[in-house]
Amino acid sequence: MPKSVWWLAISLSLFITGNAIVLSVAVVIGESLATDPTYSTIPLLSQYVGLIMATIPIAYLMQRYSRRIGFIIGNIGGLIGAILSIIGVLESNLIYFSIGLFFTGIAIGTAQQFRFAALDEAPKYLHAKAIGLVMSGGIVAALIGPTLAITTQGFFAKYPFAGPFTALIGIYLIAFLLLLIVPLKKITKTSEEKNAVKRSYKILYSQPILRLTAFVSAVGYAIVVFTFASIPLSMKQHDFPFSSIAIVFQFHILGMFAPSFFTGLLVHHLGAKRIIFCGVILLMLSAVMNLIGHSFYHYLLAGIFVGVAWNLILISTTNLLPHCYEPHEKAKVQGMTDFLIYFFGGVGSLGAGVLFFTLGWQSMNILSIVISLLILLTYWRLKAHIPS
């Protein structure tokens, strides 16, 4: 495996650790700042708006200039976001806090390009393993992020949630220094690539395999966000302390990234078809777990299941993407893929708060099962187009 892939894994671990801190406290802070609890997930939605707005422009910027420049721009966005979030907490201002999370969204949206950078750095036969290795950097985030969120609350007695965002500033500063030295390949374009005819989005998405990867990854992620944005609300409603919520979130993050060591190998040996199918089944199992009980372990298993589901879906669909584009179309497809994923994630974030306080917890999870079945139906219709 090229050394640069290992560097990418370390860099991504810093970005995701920062995001784990944000997600551990975002909904809880949102509820405390909002005048109406229905709006408690607005800061989380704001982060997804930042994610969405970063995807396509950053992808094009990276293809035209370099991955490094794009990653550094995203990192600076994260620093700005951390500072604004602290101001929002100190001023008890939901708007400042939401704007801060918008900028952290730009940072984590940029960081999603690390998995595509792994495709650039590794030879084709190592693509699945390289994606898995880079994504495994999130294991550090799972172990450190929520723990930092809890321990740093003691930094400022009067403003307990200012501490986690102070730690976030430190993380982005370390990441900035690391990005200056990460050894990445220089972008070179052949004359064929410069003169090649670029296909429209309509033509690109006429490919069944690209429609499948887009639908499964985007709608699947909507369910992941929808589920986990509402789990803290349900746990708080059942009088669980923040420490318990943070532990559930920690294991959710572990579920998202710990399997990365093996998912690439599984995709390589078993094929993307089987791994996508297992991911969708786990989405449904997560909702079932939420339906059958309200104990700590029900929430814990639901969080793990939905996290592992996302890991399987993301790595397997990312591995399929190079089958859908020519080198000169890379930014177009990669940017749109992430745009769709995080657009639907934003919908899931907004829906979590609104539907939790209107439809209720049970109805939300039934809806998740119905949508998962729709994903499964689409998978069965298009799976013949997935290469073995």
N, C-alpha and C positions, 0 to 999 in steps of 0.2 A: 504494500500500500504506500503511495507517495507520502512523504513527510508533510506536505502541505495539507493533506486531508486531516491529519492529526491536529495540526494547528487550527484548522477550521473548527474541529470538534471542541477544542479548548475555548476558542473565541465565542462559539455559539453558547457554550455553557455559561459564560458571563452574561450574555444578553438574556438568556432564559432565566437565570437566577434572578436578575432584575425584574423580569416580568412575573416570576413566581411571587416575589415580594408584593408587587402591585396587585396581582389577582387575589392574594391572601387577604388583603384588607379593603379592596375597592368597593365591594358590595356593602360591607359593614360600615365603612366611612360614608358611602353614598346614602345609606339609610339614615345615618345620624345627621347628615347635612340637609337632606331633602325635607321640605315642608309636607310633602305627601309621600308615603312609603311606596306608592306605585312607581315613583321616579327614582327609586334607590339604585337601579341598574343603569341609570343615565350615564354616570362616569364610565362604566364598562362599555356602554354603547359608543361613547365618545372615543374610547381607545380603538374600537373597531373601525370607526370613521377614519382615524389616522392610518390604520392598517390598510384600509381600502384605497385611500388616496395615495399611499406610498407605492403600492404594488407595481402598476404599469410604468409610471415615470422612472422609478428606481431601476426597473428591469432594462428600460431603454438606455438610461444613463450608464449603467454598467456595461452594456454591450458596446456603446459608443466609446467610452473612456476606459474604465477599469472597474473590476469588482471592488478593489480597495477604496477608491474614491466614494463609491456608493455606500459601502459599509461605514466609512468615517462620517458621511453626512447623516446617516441614520443614528449613529452614536451621538452626534451633537444634538440631534433632535431629542434623544433620550435625556441628555443633561438638562436641556431647557425644560422638558416635561417634569423632571424630578423637582426642579426649583419652583416651578409654578404650582405643583401639587402641594409642596410645603406651605406656600403662601395660602393656598386654599384651605388647608387644615388650620393654620394659625388664625385666619380671618373667618373661619367657619363659613366659607363661601363655596357653594356647590359649583358655581360657574368657573371659578379659578381652578378648582380641583378637576373639573371635567376637561378644561382646556389643557391642563397639565397631562392628563391621561391621553389626550389626543396626541400630544407630542411623543409620549412613550409608545403610543401605537405606531407612529412612524418608525421608531427604533426597532420594535419587534417585527414590524412588517418588512423592514429591510433585512433583518436577521433571517427571515424565512428563505432568503436567497442563498444562504449558506449551503443548503442541500443541493441547489442547482450548481453552485460553485464546485461542489464535490464531483458532479458529473464532468465538469471541465477539467478537473485535475486528475481524475482516475481514468485508466483505459476502460473500454466498453465492458469487458468481461468482469470488471470489478465494480460496475456501477451500483448494483444493489447493495453490495457490502460497504461501499464508500458512503452511500446515503445513510445506511444504518449506523456506521461509525460516527458520522457527523452528528446525527440525531441523538446518539448515546450521550453526547455532551450535556443533554438535559437531565441526566441522572444527578449530576452535581447540583443542578437547580432544585431538584426534588428534595435533596438532602439538606441543602443550605438555605434556600429561599424562604420557606415558611418558618424555619427556625430563626432566621434573622428577623423576620417580621415580628415574631413573638419577643425575642430578647431585646431588640432595639426600642421596644415601646418604653423601656425604662430610661431612655436617654433624656427625655423631657417630661417631667412629672405632670405638668399642666397640659401638655399636648402629646399624648402617648403615640399618636399616629404620625407625628412629624419625624420620629426616630427612624422608621423603616425607609422613608424617602431620603433621609440623610445618608443612610447606608447605600441607597440606590445611586446617589451621586458618586460615592466612592467606587462602586462597581463600574459605572460608565467611564470613569477616569482611567481605571485599570485597563478596560477594554480598548479605550482610545490608544493607549501606549502599545498594546499588543497588536492592534491593527496596523500600526506603522511598520511592523517587522514581519508580519505573516508573509511567507514566500508564496506568492501566487503567480501563475503563468500570465505573461503579457498577451493582450488580445491582438491577434493578427488576422487580417482578412485576405483571402485569396481573391484574385481577379474574378473568378467564377462567382464567388459569394457577392462581390460588389455589383456584378451585372445581372445577378439572378432575379427572376421575376418573383415578386412577393405576393403570395396568395392572400386573399381577403379573409377576414374572420369567418364569413359565411362559408367559403370553400374549405377552410381548415376544419371548421366544426361540422362539416358534412361527413367527416370521418367518424364511423361508429365508435372506434376506440377512444377518440378524443371526447366525444359526447359522453361516453360512459365514465371516463376518468373525471371529467368536469362535474357530472351530476353526483356521482358517488362521493367524491371528496368534498364538494361544496355543501350538499344537503347533509351529508354525514357530519360535517363539522358544525353545521347549524344545530344538530341534535346534541352534539358534545357541549357546545356553549349553553344551549337552552337548558340542558340538564344540570351542568355544574354551576351556572349562575344562580340557579334556583335552590340548589342543595343548601348553601349557607342560610338562605331565608327560611327554609323548612326547619333546619336544625335550630336556628335562633327561636323560631316559633315554638319549638319543643324544649326550650330552656337549656340548650347545650352551651357551654362556655366557649369563648373565642378560641381557647387552646385546643378544644376538641375539633372545632371547625377547621383550624389550621392543620391538624394531623390528618383529617380526611382529605384536605386539599393536597397535603404533602404526598399521600399515597396515590392520589389522582395523578399528580405530576410524574410520580414514579411509573405509574401505569402507562403514561404517554411516552416515556423515554427509555425506561429500563429494558424493555424487550428489543430495543434497537440493536443490541449486540447480536441478536439471533434472527430478527425479522429479515434482514438482508439475506442471510443464509437460507432461511425458509423460502423466500421469494425465488432465490437462485435454484433451489433444489425441487421445490414443490410447484412453482409457478405463481404468477400474480392472481390467477383465477381463484385458487383455493384460499389464498390469504385475504383477498377482498371479501369473499363469502364469510369467512370466520369473523372479520371485522364487523360486518353488518349484523351477524347473529349476536355478537357481544353488545352492540347497541341496544338490541331488544332485551337482552338479559339484564342490562343495567336498569332499564325502565321497570322490568318485572320485580327486581330487587327493591326498588323504591315503592312499589305497590303493595308488597306483602308485609312491610313492617317499618317502624320508625325508630328502631334501636340504633345505637352508634355503629354497630357492625353492618346493619343494612345500608346505611349511608356510606360506610367505608367500602364495602364490596361494590356498591353502585358506582362510586367514584373510580375505583380500580378498573372495573369492566369498561366504563365509557372511555377511560384513558387508554387502555390497551386497544380498544376498538379503533381509536384515532391513529394510534401508532401503526397498526396493520394496514389501515386504509391509506394513510399518507405515504408510507414508504412504497407500498405496492403500486399505487397510482403514479407516484413520481417516477418510479422505474419504467413505467410504460410511456411516459411523455416523449422521450427521444424517438419513439416509433412514429410520432405524429408530426414532426417538423424537420425541415432542412436547417443546417447551421445558421443561415441568415435569418431564419424565422424564430430563432430561439427566444429572443426577448419578447416577441409578440405572444407566443404561446405560454411561456413561463409567467409573464406579467398578467395575462388574462386569467390563467389558472389560479393564481393567488388572489386576484381581484374577486373572482367568483367565490372562492373559499371564504374570504373575509367579509364579503358582502353578505353572504348567507350567515356567517358568524355574527355579524351585526344585527341581522334580523332575529337570530336566536337570542342574542343578548337583550334586545328590546322586548321581545316576547316573553322572556323569563319573568321579568318584574311585573309586567302588565297582566299576564295570564295567571301568575301565582296568586295575585290579590283579587282576581276576578273569577276565573274558572276553578282555581284550587289545585292543590298538589296532585290529587289522584287523577283528575282530568288531564293535567299536563302530561303525566306519564303514559296515560292511554294514548294521547295524541302522538307521543314519541314512538310508541309501538306501531301505530298506523303509518307514520312517515317512514319508519324503518322497513315496513313491509313494501311500501312503494319503491324504496331503493332496491330491495331484493327483487322485485318484479322487473325493474329496469335492468338489473344485473343479468337476470335469466334471459331477457330478450336480446342482450348485446354480448353475452359472454363468448359466443362463438368467434367474435372478432379479436379476442385477446390472444396474443401469441403464446404458445406453450412454453 
